[in-house]
Amino acid sequence: MTGAAGTGEMKGILHPDEQARHRSLRRLDVGPALAEFADRYWVVRWDLRGRPAYRAEVLSFPCVNLTFERTSTRTGGFVNGVSTTKYVRELDGEGETFGIRFRPGGFGAFTGCDVAALRDDAAPLTQVLPEARGLAERVLAESHDEHRRVLIEEFFAGRGRTDDPHYALVSRIVAAMAEDSELTRVDQVTERFAIPVRTLQRLFRRYVGAGPKWVLRRFRLQDAADLLAHGSPELAELAAGLGYFDQAHFSREFTAEIGMSPGEYARRTRSAPG
């Protein structure tokens, strides 16, 4: 199934209605070759010729993204590591990005790459996967998203892999972190999964590329931004529901990460033309 992204799928995208006025976003399902390791293809296109450039801001998920890009600043295939700060991409002129988002830990488990080395960085695809030489050119030469997806699936289907119980455990832990808003501390995670904290930290460094404390914090901040964008309870209630000690602590952390206070973010986001 393919189609345009709906409102419920906007988590992580800051100022979602404002962004929608500057670019299009489409998502496609992942095929069987990668379903265990990746969760979606995504396509962003923009045409701002004759209009000012736009800074698109995202609180990225703790994932590696493989992108095939054609923009005014760079063209080709890239491996983008986990971004531990707010990700900002300037959209200028005309361009497109066709990406595949791996599940947390999925890229490292499937390829054997050290994803921690890619944290807050991006590398040319062939630097990380030399056997992918020519793949970006073939993908970008295709005009249909479905044909691009087939090329990528065929490339990865030919790669050997073995079952990895450590990745399975990491996947379960990250899923719990994302879905259970009451998980706000690392000690809660270690207790629930009966895992020593040092083991948890090693697994996250190897597979996710960032520590468990940061992953928890990122999910809760994504929850906060999503609630503020679409109508939320009072800030004190919101902070308590997300596990913060108090409203002041929540506001400081939100402001440091997003660049504006929760109240300002809510006002700006809700006042943007839909």
N, C-alpha and C positions, 0 to 999 in steps of 0.2 A: 504494500500500500504506500502511496505517496500523497503529498499534498502540502498545503501551506500550514505553517505553524499556527496553533491556536493560542488563545490567551493563557491557558493553563501550562503551556510549554515554555513560558518566557522567563522562568527562574534563572537568575544569573545575569540577565540582560538589564542593564541600568537604563532608566528612562525609556521603557519599551515603546510607548506610543510615539515619542519624539524620534527614536531610531527608525521606526517603521515609515516615517515620512522621508527618510533619506536613503533607504535601501530596502531591497526585498529579501525575504528569508524563506527558504524551502527546506524540508527535511525528507529523507528517504530511508526506508528500512534497510537494515544490514542483512546480507544473504547468509546461507549456512556456513560458508567458509570462515566467517569471522564473527558469527553471532555470539559465541562464547566470550569474545575478547573486545568487541566494539559494539556500541549501542545505536549509532545513527550516522548517516551521511547528512551533511548540511551544506546548503548552497546560499551564498550571499552575493548579490549583484547590486551595483549602483551606477547611476548616471547623473553626475553632478556638474556636467559641463555647463558653464555659464552660471553656476551657483557657487556659493562659498563652500570650502571644504568642511567636513563634519567629523568631529571626534566621537567615535563610537566607543562606549565604555562597557566593560563586562567584568563581573566577578566570576571568573572562570571556575569550572568544576576541577577537581583534582585529577585531571586526565591529560594524557598526551593526545594531541591532535595532529594528524597528517593532512597537509593542505597542498592543493594545487592552485596556484595563484597567477593571475594576469592583471597587473596593476601598473600605475605610472611609476612605481618605485622598484618593483621586483616581479619577476616572472619565473616560474618553475615549481618544483616540488620541495616541501620543507617539512621537517619534523619539529613540532613545537612542544616544548616541555611544559610541566606544570608552572603556572604563573602564580606566585605567592603574593603578588600585589594586584591592585586593580589594573586590568589590561585595557590599554587605550590604543585604538587603531584609527588613524586619520584616513578618511575616505575622501578622495580627491579625483576629479575628472571622471573617467569611466573605468570600471574594473569588475572583477569577479574572483571569488574564492570558492573552490569545491573542496570540502573537507570531510574527513571521517574522524569521529570522536571515539577513541578507544575507552573502554571502561577503566576505572581506576585499577592500576596494576596490569591491565590487559596488554599494553604494548610491551612492557618488560617481560611478561610471561610468554608471549607469543614469539618475540624476537630474541630474547636473551640479552637485550641491551640494558645498560645501566642507566635507568631513567633519571637518577639523581644528578647525573652529569649534565642533563638538559634543563634542570630547574631554572626558571626565569630566563630561558634562552631558546633559540631556535637554530637548527642546523640544516644545511642542504640535505635533501633526501638521500642522495648517493653517498654522502659522507657517513651517514648512519647505516644505510643499507646499500652497499656498492652494487649488489645484484639488481637493484631497481633502475639501473642506467637505461634511459630512454622511456621510462614509464611516464614521467611528467609530460614529456612531449606528446606521447600518444593520448594521454588523458585530455590535455588541453586542445588537441586537434579535433576531438569529438565535440559536436555541437549539442548533443542530447545528454542530459544528466543520467538517464538510464544506461546509456552506452558507456559512459564514464564509470559508472558503478560496476558494470560487467568487467571492464578492464582491470579494475582494482581487485575485484573478487578473484579473477583468474590468476593474478599475480600472487596473491596470498594463499590461494588454494594449493599452489605448488610447493609451499614451504612446509617442511616437516616439523612436527612438534610432538611433545609427549605430555601426558597429563601431569599437572603440577598441583599437588595438594596444598602447597603454601599459597598459591594464587587463589585457590578455592576458599581458603580461610580468610585471606585478605578481602575477597569479594563479599563474603558474608559480613565481615566487620564493617566495611565501608557502607554496605547497604543499610545496616542498622544505624550507623551514624547519620545517614541521610534521611531516613524515614522516621526515626524516633527523636522528637525534639527534646525529650527528657534526658537524652544522653548529652551531657555538656562537659564532662570531665573524663580525663584519661583513666582515672582509677575506676570509674563506672564501667568502662569498656573492658579493662583487664579482669574485673570481677565477673562480668557477664560471660566472657569467653574463656575464663580460667587460663589466662596467658600472662606470663611475667611481663612487666613493663618494658624491660630491655629487649625482650624478644619481639614485642609489638613494634618498638621503634626500629629495630633492624629490618623487620618485614616491610614496614612502610617506606623506609629509605630505599630498599631494594626494588620494591614493586611500584609504589606510588610516586616516589620522588620527593615526598615531603612528610613531616612528622605527623603522628596522630593528633596531637594537640591543635596543630594548624588546620588539619582537615575538619575537625569538629567545629572550630571557630568559623571556617569558611562556610560550612553548611548553615550554621545558625545566622550568619550575616546575610546569606542568600535568602533565608526565610524572612528575615527582617525587611530587606529591601522589597521582596515580593509582596509582603503584607502592607507595607507602607504605600506601595504603588497602586494597590487595588482596594484600599480601605482597610483600616486596622483599628484595634482597640487603642485606648490611651497608652502613651509611651510607657508609663510605669507598669501597666498590665502586660504590654508587649515584652518589655525587658524581663519581667518575672517569668513569663511563659517560655522564653527562650533560654532560661537558666542563668541570667545575669544576676550578680549580687544586688545591684540596684540600678535605677534608671540612669544615674550619673555615669556609672561604669559602662553601661550599654552605649550611652550617647558618645562618650569619649572614643570608644572602640569603633563605633560606626563612623564617626566623623574622621578619624584617622585613616580609615580604609576607603571610604567613599569620597571624602573631600568636602563634605557638607554635613550639617547636623541632620538627625532623623526628621525633625520638623520641616526643615528647609527642603529636604529631598521629597517628602510627601507633598508639600505645596507645589514644588516645581513639576513633579511627575503628574499630579492630578490636573494641573492647569494646562498641560500641553495639549494641543488639538489632537483629537483621536483620528 
